[in-house]
Amino acid sequence: MKDQHTLCDIPASNRMTAELIAPRTPMPHDASSVPIFQTSSFLFDRYEDMAAVFAGESERYIYTRGDNPTVAELESLIARMEGVDAARGFASGMAAIAAAVLPFVEAGSRVVAVENLYSDAFRLFECVLKKFGVTTQYVDGTDTQAVVDALPGASLVYLESPTSWSFTTQDLREIGAAARAQGVISVIDNSWATPLFQRPAEFGIDLIVHAASKYLAGHSDTIAGLVAGPKSLIDRINHEAYHYLGGKMSPFDAWLVLRGLRTLHLRMSRHSQNGLALGRALSGHPAVTRVRHPAFEANPGNACLSGYGGLFAFDLEDSVDIARFTNALKVVKIGVSWGGPESLVIPAQAALGLSGAANVFQRFGTPAGSVRLAAGLENGDALVEDVVTAIEEART
Ligand SMILES: *Cc1c(COP(=O)(O)O)cnc(C)c1O
C-alpha cells in the first residue's frame, strides 16, 4: 500500500504520450487531427479495380462496416498502445466483448470467467451463450490456483483485472502462461487500467477488450469498444464475428475516441489522484468498513498495474442510510458509467434491485452497503469533502 500511491505519475518521457497527442499517419492536407471519413462506401474507377479487390489481389477501403480510415487510425493506435499486432473498433464495449468471445466457443464449450465480472458480460454468458450450449464456470480470480485448475478442457478464460465492483486483481502472468499451455484463449477487459497502466499482452494474455466509452473516450459523450490482439486471433474475429454481427464503430465515434486519447495521460493522472485521495480519506473513516481499490487491498495481480484508474468501491457500515448518503452528495452525481470528467456513484443497494435476468450483484453477493464511486476530474479536496460530509449527514 505504501509506495504504490506514487505509481500513477506517468513519466514525461513515456513514448506512448507523444503518439497519443499527434496522429502518426500523414493526414490529408497535413491536418493536425484525424478527419472524419463519414462515408459508407468507397468508389472504384474501373471494373478491374473492383474485381482485383474482391479477388484479394489488392487492398483498399470498400465499405465502412468493414474498414474506414478514421476507425483504422484508432485501431492502429490502440494496437501500438497495447503492444500487439492489430485491433478492431466496435459500436460498444459489449459488441467488442461478444466479438472477442463468440469465435472461440461452440456448443459444448466451457468458458472460465472471473466472479464479479462486468454485469452485462455476465449476462452475455448467462442469457445468450447458455442458450447455445456454452456453459460458464465462475472462479474467484484472486485464487490463482483455482483459475489455473479450471483451465484444462475450457475453450476460453475471461478476465477483468481489476473486476467490476470488487476491484480485485488477477495474476495475469500465471494465468496467461497456464492458458497458453492448455490451449485456452485468454481474454481480458482492460477498460479500468487502460494501456497506460496495464499492458496484458506483456503477461501473455491473448485478447484485450476495451469499453472505449469509459476512459479512452473520456468525455461521457460516446459509446464505443475495441478488441486488440495478435493478427491470427483478430483475423478469426474478422472472419467469424466482426463482419456478421455488424457492431462496427462509426467514424464519428472513432473520432471522439481519438480526440479523447490526446489527453488520456493527463486525465488518467487526475482520475488516479482523485481516486487515491478519496480512498485514503475513506479508509481512515470510522463508518467505512472496506475500501475496494487495488491500492488499498493486496491481491495477486496488483503487480501487473503501473497505475490506478479512479473507479473503486467502498462499504459503508449499517449506521449509514444509503439513500440519504447518495442524495446528500453535491459534487458527485448519481449515475451509471464512469471514465468521464464528472464523478459518479452507484449504490449497490440500487444495483441489487436491477430487474431482468441474471443479476451479477445478487449472484456474487455484493453487500448492500457497498457504493461504487467513479472519481472524475474535479478538484480532489472538493470531492473528499463532498463524500465525507455526505457520510456524516447520513449516519444515524
Ligand atoms: C461499461 C463497461 C463495459 C461495456 O461497455 P459499453 O460501451 O457500455 O458496451 C465493459 N466492461 C466494463 C468494465 C465496463 O465498465
The ligand as a MOL file (V3000), in Angstrom:
LIG
                    3D

  0  0  0     0  0            999 V3000
M  V30 BEGIN CTAB
M  V30 COUNTS 15 15 0 0 0
M  V30 BEGIN ATOM
M  V30 1 C -19.1050 -0.1660 -19.3990 0
M  V30 2 C -18.2860 -1.3840 -19.3630 0
M  V30 3 C -18.3200 -2.2970 -20.4170 0
M  V30 4 C -19.2720 -2.1870 -21.5730 0
M  V30 5 O -19.0320 -1.0850 -22.3790 0
M  V30 6 P -20.2240 -0.4370 -23.2690 0
M  V30 7 O -19.5270 0.5080 -24.1620 0
M  V30 8 O -21.1700 0.1970 -22.3010 0
M  V30 9 O -20.8650 -1.5550 -24.0050 0
M  V30 10 C -17.4630 -3.3770 -20.3690 0
M  V30 11 N -16.6390 -3.5570 -19.3320 0
M  V30 12 C -16.5880 -2.7270 -18.2820 0
M  V30 13 C -15.6560 -2.9960 -17.1780 0
M  V30 14 C -17.4220 -1.6130 -18.2530 0
M  V30 15 O -17.4120 -0.8100 -17.1860 0
M  V30 END ATOM
M  V30 BEGIN BOND
M  V30 1 1 1 2
M  V30 2 1 2 3
M  V30 3 2 2 14
M  V30 4 1 3 4
M  V30 5 2 3 10
M  V30 6 1 4 5
M  V30 7 1 5 6
M  V30 8 2 6 7
M  V30 9 1 6 8
M  V30 10 1 6 9
M  V30 11 1 10 11
M  V30 12 2 11 12
M  V30 13 1 12 13
M  V30 14 1 12 14
M  V30 15 1 14 15
M  V30 END BOND
M  V30 END CTAB
M  END
